[in-house]
């Protein structure tokens, strides 16, 4: 496998960045406050991006809990299978995404850039993980995800489970594993796919598996959650904005540049909370969901600290962690208040 990787043809056109840009990039990495993982568990956590995977499961969890709060029944086996399916799918695609970035890094342009220690693909470059190991990890988790989906289909959900899984798989694959002709990523189509596939589709899936029906207000609630999921992945692409620019991997972050990408993040986070307020206020969804607005200061405070300064990969990493925590905390708060409303109040 390794010999095959090294023998792959690479582009003959070499882009040579300016000395100032290389120097500033190296300084940004040396000044990073990030401490690389020192354990096997830590390196595997970094490789699979477990934190991002957990954040992307939030819409599925919330959809199931809303169905329980409305109809009063909760199918634990189906719930566990649905979130396991989504979690394994994201982890498997994350592993393949890191392998893909490693392959991009074999291009001659990448020799001018010293990858930050928190770049997961750097674990492969430095020999912490063999490329074949990363491929096998991705294959195992994707296979497990498919098996969980099939089991969920046979247990109770029927063909809609396959339909929801297929839509989410297409969206995540198009974003995390872009083909060579990946120009669509530069204009934000990948982010739009994540909004729909991980937000709207997954909250609808979680609700349907518990209730056997589709409820339009719940589908609409997938919009703010989808925006948060989009920000989780978009903020991660900001970490590699300079690297992707060098190796000519065209993403929306590369197209916008650092400053405008941060402004886009601020606009999207405001849109997410504004749409959450609007949807809950104008529909018959439980007003307890508005407690999710409590995490707005967490998101905006971090962006306020960084919007006026040049962004280093370490700054972008902090933004990414903020978006992961914001998404998880929003989901956790809304789930808790729905449980209190159902169990304690009534």
C-alpha positions as CSV (number, residue, x, y, z in Angstrom):
1,X,0.0,0.0,0.0
2,X,2.8,2.5,1.0
3,X,4.7,1.8,-2.2
4,X,1.6,2.5,-4.2
5,X,1.2,5.8,-2.5
6,X,4.7,6.9,-3.2
7,X,4.5,6.0,-6.9
8,X,1.3,7.9,-7.6
9,X,1.8,10.6,-10.2
10,X,1.9,14.2,-8.9
11,X,1.4,17.4,-10.7
12,X,4.5,18.8,-12.4
13,X,3.4,22.4,-11.9
14,X,5.0,23.7,-8.7
15,X,3.8,26.7,-6.9
16,X,6.5,28.5,-4.8
17,X,5.1,30.8,-2.1
18,X,6.9,33.9,-1.0
19,X,9.5,33.7,1.7
20,X,7.4,36.0,3.9
21,X,4.4,33.8,3.7
22,X,6.5,30.7,4.6
23,X,8.1,32.5,7.5
24,X,4.8,33.7,8.9
25,X,3.2,30.3,8.6
26,X,6.1,28.6,10.4
27,X,6.0,31.2,13.2
28,X,2.3,30.6,13.6
29,X,2.9,26.9,14.1
30,X,5.8,27.4,16.5
31,X,3.8,29.7,18.6
32,X,0.8,27.3,18.8
33,X,-0.5,26.7,22.3
34,X,-1.7,23.2,21.2
35,X,-0.2,20.2,22.9
36,X,0.0,17.1,20.6
37,X,-1.6,13.9,22.0
38,X,0.9,11.7,23.8
39,X,-1.3,8.5,24.1
40,X,-2.7,6.1,21.6
41,X,-6.2,7.0,22.5
42,X,-5.4,10.7,22.0
43,X,-3.9,10.2,18.6
44,X,-6.9,8.0,17.5
45,X,-9.2,10.7,18.8
46,X,-7.4,13.3,16.7
47,X,-7.4,11.1,13.6
48,X,-11.1,10.3,13.8
49,X,-12.1,13.8,15.0
50,X,-14.4,12.3,17.6
51,X,-15.5,15.7,18.8
52,X,-16.8,16.7,15.4
53,X,-18.5,13.4,15.0
54,X,-20.3,13.8,18.3
55,X,-21.4,17.3,17.3
56,X,-22.9,16.0,14.0
57,X,-25.0,13.5,15.9
58,X,-26.8,16.2,17.8
59,X,-29.7,16.7,15.2
60,X,-30.5,13.0,15.3
61,X,-30.6,12.9,19.1
62,X,-32.8,16.1,19.3
63,X,-35.2,14.7,16.6
64,X,-35.7,11.6,18.7
65,X,-36.2,13.4,21.9
66,X,-38.8,15.8,20.4
67,X,-40.7,12.8,19.1
68,X,-40.7,11.3,22.6
69,X,-41.9,14.6,24.1
70,X,-44.8,14.8,21.6
71,X,-45.9,11.2,21.5
72,X,-44.7,9.7,24.8
73,X,-43.0,6.6,23.6
74,X,-39.3,6.0,23.1
75,X,-37.7,3.1,21.3
76,X,-34.2,2.7,22.9
77,X,-32.8,0.1,20.5
78,X,-33.8,2.1,17.4
79,X,-32.4,5.3,19.0
80,X,-29.1,3.7,19.7
81,X,-28.8,2.3,16.2
82,X,-29.7,5.6,14.6
83,X,-27.0,7.6,16.5
84,X,-24.5,4.8,16.1
85,X,-25.1,4.8,12.4
86,X,-24.4,8.5,12.1
87,X,-21.4,8.4,14.5
88,X,-19.7,5.6,12.7
89,X,-20.4,7.2,9.3
90,X,-18.8,10.5,10.3
91,X,-15.8,8.7,11.9
92,X,-15.2,6.5,8.9
93,X,-15.4,9.4,6.5
94,X,-13.1,11.5,8.7
95,X,-10.5,8.8,8.5
96,X,-10.7,8.7,4.7
97,X,-10.6,12.5,4.7
98,X,-7.3,12.5,6.6
99,X,-5.9,10.0,4.2
100,X,-7.0,12.1,1.3
101,X,-5.3,15.2,2.8
102,X,-2.2,13.1,3.3
103,X,-2.3,12.3,-0.5
104,X,-2.7,16.0,-1.3
105,X,0.3,16.7,0.9
106,X,2.5,14.5,-1.3
107,X,2.4,17.3,-3.9
108,X,5.6,19.3,-4.3
109,X,3.9,22.5,-3.2
110,X,3.4,21.1,0.3
111,X,7.2,21.0,1.1
112,X,7.1,24.7,1.8
113,X,4.6,24.3,4.6
114,X,5.2,22.7,8.0
115,X,1.9,21.2,9.0
116,X,0.7,22.1,12.4
117,X,0.9,19.4,15.0
118,X,-2.9,19.3,15.3
119,X,-3.3,18.5,11.6
120,X,-4.5,14.9,11.7
121,X,-3.0,14.1,8.3
122,X,0.3,15.0,9.8
123,X,0.1,11.8,11.9
124,X,0.4,9.9,8.7
125,X,3.1,12.0,7.3
126,X,5.3,11.6,10.4
127,X,4.7,7.9,10.5
128,X,2.5,7.7,13.6
129,X,-0.1,5.8,11.5
130,X,0.6,3.9,8.3
131,X,-1.7,4.9,5.4
132,X,-3.0,1.4,5.2
133,X,-4.0,1.6,8.9
134,X,-6.0,4.7,8.3
135,X,-7.8,3.2,5.3
136,X,-8.7,0.1,7.3
137,X,-10.1,2.2,10.2
138,X,-12.2,4.1,7.7
139,X,-13.4,0.9,6.1
140,X,-14.3,-0.7,9.4
141,X,-16.4,2.2,10.7
142,X,-18.2,2.7,7.3
143,X,-19.0,-1.0,7.2
144,X,-20.3,-0.9,10.7
145,X,-22.4,2.1,9.8
146,X,-24.0,0.3,6.9
147,X,-24.7,-2.8,9.0
148,X,-26.4,-0.6,11.7
149,X,-28.5,1.0,9.0
150,X,-29.6,-2.4,7.6
151,X,-30.4,-3.7,11.1
152,X,-32.4,-0.5,11.8
153,X,-34.3,-1.0,8.5
154,X,-35.2,-4.6,9.3
155,X,-36.2,-3.9,12.9
156,X,-38.8,-1.2,12.4
157,X,-37.8,1.9,10.4
158,X,-38.2,0.3,6.9
159,X,-36.8,1.8,3.7
160,X,-36.9,5.5,5.0
161,X,-33.9,4.6,7.2
162,X,-31.9,3.7,4.0
163,X,-33.2,6.9,2.3
164,X,-32.0,9.1,5.2
165,X,-28.7,7.3,5.4
166,X,-28.1,7.7,1.7
167,X,-28.8,11.4,1.7
168,X,-26.5,12.0,4.6
169,X,-23.8,9.8,3.2
170,X,-23.9,11.7,-0.1
171,X,-23.6,15.1,1.6
172,X,-20.7,14.1,3.9
173,X,-18.8,12.3,1.2
174,X,-19.1,15.3,-1.2
175,X,-17.7,17.5,1.5
176,X,-15.1,15.3,3.2
177,X,-13.9,13.3,0.2
178,X,-14.1,15.7,-2.8
179,X,-13.1,14.3,-6.2
180,X,-10.4,15.8,-8.3
181,X,-12.9,18.1,-9.9
182,X,-13.9,19.7,-6.6
183,X,-14.6,23.2,-7.8
184,X,-18.1,23.1,-6.3
185,X,-16.5,23.3,-2.8
186,X,-15.1,26.8,-3.7
187,X,-18.6,28.3,-4.0
188,X,-20.2,26.8,-0.9
189,X,-22.1,23.9,-2.3
190,X,-20.4,21.5,0.1
191,X,-21.5,23.6,3.1
192,X,-25.0,23.7,1.7
193,X,-25.0,19.9,1.4
194,X,-23.9,19.6,5.0
195,X,-26.7,21.9,6.2
196,X,-29.3,19.7,4.5
197,X,-27.7,16.3,5.0
198,X,-26.6,16.6,8.6
199,X,-29.2,19.1,9.8
200,X,-32.5,18.8,8.0
201,X,-32.2,15.1,7.0
202,X,-30.8,13.9,10.4
203,X,-33.3,15.6,12.6
204,X,-36.1,14.3,10.4
205,X,-34.6,10.8,10.6
206,X,-34.4,10.9,14.4
207,X,-38.0,12.1,14.6
208,X,-39.3,9.5,12.0
209,X,-37.6,6.5,13.6
210,X,-39.3,7.3,16.9
211,X,-42.7,8.4,15.6
212,X,-43.1,6.9,12.1
213,X,-44.1,10.3,10.7
214,X,-42.6,13.5,9.4
215,X,-43.5,16.8,11.1
216,X,-42.8,20.0,9.1
217,X,-41.8,22.2,12.1
218,X,-39.2,19.5,13.1
219,X,-37.9,19.5,9.5
220,X,-37.6,23.3,9.7
221,X,-35.8,23.0,13.0
222,X,-33.1,21.2,11.1
223,X,-32.1,24.5,9.5
224,X,-30.5,26.1,12.6
225,X,-29.0,22.8,13.6
226,X,-27.7,22.3,10.1
227,X,-26.0,25.7,10.1
228,X,-24.3,24.7,13.3
229,X,-23.1,21.4,11.8
230,X,-21.9,23.3,8.8
231,X,-19.9,25.7,11.0
232,X,-18.3,22.7,12.8
233,X,-16.9,21.4,9.5
234,X,-16.3,24.9,8.0
235,X,-14.3,26.0,11.0
236,X,-12.2,22.9,10.7
237,X,-11.4,23.8,7.1
238,X,-10.2,27.2,8.3
239,X,-7.4,25.4,10.2
240,X,-6.1,24.1,6.9
241,X,-6.9,27.2,4.8
242,X,-3.2,28.1,4.2
243,X,-2.2,24.5,3.5
244,X,-5.1,24.0,1.1
245,X,-4.3,27.3,-0.6
246,X,-0.7,26.1,-1.2
247,X,-1.6,22.7,-2.6
248,X,-4.5,24.3,-4.6
249,X,-7.3,22.4,-2.9
250,X,-10.1,24.8,-3.5
251,X,-12.4,25.1,-0.6
252,X,-14.8,27.9,0.4
253,X,-12.3,29.0,3.1
254,X,-9.6,29.3,0.4
255,X,-11.9,31.3,-1.9
256,X,-12.9,33.8,0.8
257,X,-9.6,34.2,2.6
258,X,-9.1,34.3,6.3
259,X,-10.8,37.6,7.2
260,X,-14.0,37.1,5.1
261,X,-14.2,33.4,6.2
262,X,-14.4,34.6,9.8
263,X,-17.1,37.2,8.9
264,X,-19.1,34.4,7.2
265,X,-18.8,32.3,10.4
266,X,-20.2,35.2,12.5
267,X,-23.1,35.8,10.0
268,X,-24.0,32.1,10.0
269,X,-24.0,31.7,13.8
270,X,-26.3,34.7,14.1
271,X,-28.5,33.2,11.3
272,X,-28.6,29.9,13.2
273,X,-29.9,31.4,16.4
274,X,-32.2,33.8,14.7
275,X,-33.8,31.0,12.7
276,X,-34.1,28.9,15.9
277,X,-36.0,31.7,17.6
278,X,-38.2,32.3,14.5
279,X,-39.1,28.7,13.9
280,X,-39.9,27.8,17.5
281,X,-41.9,31.0,18.0
282,X,-44.0,30.6,14.8
283,X,-44.7,26.8,15.1
284,X,-46.2,24.4,17.6
285,X,-42.8,23.2,18.8
286,X,-42.2,23.3,22.5
287,X,-41.1,26.7,23.7
288,X,-38.5,25.0,25.9
289,X,-36.4,24.7,22.8
290,X,-35.6,28.4,23.1
291,X,-33.3,27.5,26.0
292,X,-30.9,26.6,23.2
293,X,-30.3,30.3,22.7
294,X,-28.3,30.3,25.9
295,X,-25.2,29.2,24.0
296,X,-25.1,32.3,21.8
297,X,-22.7,34.2,24.0
298,X,-20.2,31.3,23.9
299,X,-20.1,31.4,20.1
300,X,-20.0,35.1,19.6
301,X,-17.5,35.9,22.3
302,X,-14.9,33.6,20.6
303,X,-15.5,35.2,17.2
304,X,-15.3,38.7,18.8
305,X,-11.9,37.9,20.1
306,X,-10.5,36.8,16.7
307,X,-12.3,38.8,14.0
308,X,-9.9,41.8,14.3
309,X,-6.6,40.0,14.1
310,X,-4.8,37.8,11.6
311,X,-5.8,34.2,11.9
312,X,-3.2,31.6,12.7
313,X,-4.0,27.8,12.5
314,X,-4.0,27.9,16.3
315,X,-6.7,30.6,16.3
316,X,-8.8,28.6,13.8
317,X,-8.4,25.5,16.0
318,X,-9.9,27.5,18.9
319,X,-12.7,28.6,16.7
320,X,-13.4,25.0,15.7
321,X,-13.5,23.8,19.3
322,X,-15.8,26.7,20.1
323,X,-18.2,25.6,17.4
324,X,-18.0,22.0,18.5
325,X,-18.8,22.9,22.1
326,X,-21.6,25.3,21.0
327,X,-23.3,22.7,19.0
328,X,-23.0,20.0,21.6
329,X,-24.1,22.4,24.5
330,X,-27.1,23.6,22.4
331,X,-28.2,20.0,21.9
332,X,-27.6,19.0,25.5
333,X,-29.5,22.0,26.9
334,X,-32.5,21.5,24.7
335,X,-32.6,17.8,25.4
336,X,-32.4,18.4,29.1
337,X,-35.2,20.9,29.2
338,X,-37.4,18.7,27.1
339,X,-36.8,15.8,29.6
340,X,-37.6,18.1,32.5
341,X,-40.7,19.3,30.8
342,X,-41.9,15.8,30.1
343,X,-40.9,14.1,33.3
344,X,-40.9,16.7,36.1
345,X,-43.4,19.3,35.0
346,X,-46.1,16.8,33.9
